[in-house]
Amino acid sequence: MTADALGKTLRNSPLPDVDWRRIARLLHLSRALDHMEETRLVPEKKVLYQFSARGHDMAQILLGCRLGDPKDAACGYYRSRPLLLALGVDVADALGSAMGRAGGYSDGRDIGVVFNYPNPDGASALPMCGGVGAQYTPTAGWAQAIEYHRAVIGDPAYDRAIAVVLGGDGSVASNGFWAALTIATTQKLPMLFYIEDNGFGISVPSTCQTPGGDIAKNLESWEGLTIFSGDGADPAEAARLVDRAVEHVRANRAPAMLRLTVPRLQGHSFQDTQTYKPEEVVAAEWARDPLPRLRDYLVPALMSEAEWQGIAAAAEAEAETAREAAEARGVSRPEDVMRHVFFEGEMQTEGGMHNHGYAPPPATGKPKPEGQRINMVTAIRRTLDQELAINERVVLFGEDIGPKGGVHAVTLGLQEKYGKQRVFDTSLSEEGIIGRAVGMALAGLMPVPEIQFRKYAEPATEQINDCGTMRWRTHNRFAAPMVVRIPGGFFKCGDPWHSQTNEVAFIHNPGWKVAVPSNAEDAVGLLRGALRGNDPVIFFEHRNLLDLAWARRPWPGDDYVLPFGRAKFTRRGGDITIVTWGAMVPRCEEAADGVSADVIDLRTLMPWDREAVLDSVRRTRRCLIVHEDLRTAGFGAEIAAVVADEAFMDLDAPVARLTMPDIPSPHNPVLLDRAVPSVERIRAKIDELTGF
């Protein structure tokens, strides 16, 4: 149907069942909050970041009022406060968060427009992020989790639930948008893409984001996507389009796009003077202001002028009351700002399988070896198999992990055993893989995404960062526990694309635990603990260790769980401490043969066992750190700094590091052997330090 024909049909359709008085109250309230910030709170420096929603507000409110299912979820962006008001967020929370006060969205930890809302009475607002387009793939993950709860777990509470994502016309150029669009349409998910098209991405016109400036028109032929498009500033048209789009997704369990044109009546942010807009453009935008158009629509048809003015006055008073309450809150305690980076025993309000009735089985910290030695591939596969069998919330996905079983055969046979809904291949998008996992984790599943090689994680960097900071920046309101499996490191050869380690990049993302097992036993214990935990985990599978004879161990038992942050002494001695992890452990073991040395396999890098290292160094009085990653800014530098800071007076020799040089991994095996620390070079360094 053409846009003109659709518009004519809508104008001739009867009004939907809308609580217009509530719409009017929320619109006036949103305007009052924006006006208060712009004229008082920003000039008084009580609000430091301000993004007006004027022009976007009415359509958002109409949408929010349609999200009444308790399993619905919406993820917005920095101009989405009107939606939050419609979902029922406390007004003092909304305003207090903008002022950075205690409580609210983040307890003052994040910008007030970066919000979240764990809603006990209806649709929740998923934790949004500061990056444009970062909201799309987590929403797709929530939509996929809805279908998982319905089809696999069999929970009828999700039968009508949908996921809604909001984005501006600028965001349609982002990787996240296209990744989510692919996920939603290939999986046929109940997801609504709501695009608020105001014609500008900050100062850049929408024609720079998409050809012709109309993403709805450009996607008319996209398979599996139903398009709704029209005027978001016209009350009747916007209400009808919102109603039809939402009902289409609910009834058909299929994705749709709702693109509404809206005016942005203020700058991108308070500081934006909009000098890039010609005067006639600004005038045309104000002529489309939805507030007076709503008044003309409702007065006198549904209410009197006096009632309209009364609603406006009541909204002003409500905003003023909220301001007083927000300012009375004060600032959160500075000593609490370190809390909630990781799970501390106080359960988050929403997100994670522990919030959905999961209780981990009994576990033991002592291995009970049984059977023949198995390689790491078999150990990891068997652990995944066991957790899939006993926990219906575990879901595995990634590129090629289905029938192929992964490029390293770790997941071989698991799709055949558990089906395509629990073990499935994905589109070739790392942002889509990790972002989808975030949404699934928020919806109570335990996603286990695989990034095929360490280097391929780079496109997912934003989602990795956003996931790790979620618990902290929402002040323990939300968390997204998951286990990300990542193979990497050298194998028979190297290269810059498949052989990178760079574990330190993950350690530098707050909120992620990082495991680097060197053998099958440790892989089982760490992976099982991660799969039963309540934090996001990077589980690093070194390619050289997957089938290495040295790394083979007997199965440690079905209940073995290895705590994070507990190193293992693979050798004991008194002359030197050697700290290492991953593929360097067997090389350090061999190099230390005949030497009285403590060889410490850290096993996890976040957290790492500082006390074990310091206790050993204070006794041996020498320290050598060996790792495969690059020397400059590698994690060995952090260990060396801690040793120097806390055990300097105990040292009889300088703290030493032996690492890869600051180059990518070479491909030719001869060149690779020159770059990766060898047994001979490790032994030479040991001799140098012990003879110092």
Buried (B, 14 or more C-beta within 10 A) or exposed (E): EEEEEBBEEBEEEEBBEBEBBEBBBBBBBBBBBBBBBBEEBBEEEBBEBBBBBBBBBBBBBBBBBBBEBEBBBBBBBBBBBBBBBBBBBBBBBBBBBBBBBBBBBBBBBBBBBBBBBBBEEBBBBBBBBBBBBBBBBBBBBBBBBBBBBBEBBEBEEBBBBBBBBBBBBBBBBBBBBBBBBBBBBEBBBBBBBBBBBBBBBBEBBBEEBBEEBBBBBBBEEBEBBBBBBBBBBBBBBBBBBBBBBBBBBBEEBBBBBBBBBBBBBBBBBBEBEBEEBEEEBBEEBEEBBBBEBBBEBBBEEBBEEEBBEEBBEBBBEBBEEBBEBBBEBEEBEEEEBEBBBBBEEEBBBBBBBBBBEBEBEEBEEEBEEEEEBBBBBBBBBBBBBBBBEEBBBBBBBBBBBBEEBBBBBBBBEBBEEBEEEBBBBBBBBBBBBBBBBBBBBBBBBBBBBBBBBBBBBBBBBBBBBBBBBBBBBBBBBBBBBBBBBBBBBBBEBBBEEBBBBBBBBBBBBBBBBBBBBBBBBBBBBBBBBBBBBBBBBBBBBBBBBBBBEBBBBBBBBBBBBBEBBBBBEBBEBEBBBBBBBBBBBBBBBBBBEEBEBBBBBBBBBBBBBBEBBBBBBBEBBBBBBBBBBBBEBBBBBBBBEBBEEBBEEBBEBEBBBBBBEEEBBBBEEEBBEEBBBBBEBBBEBBEEBBEE
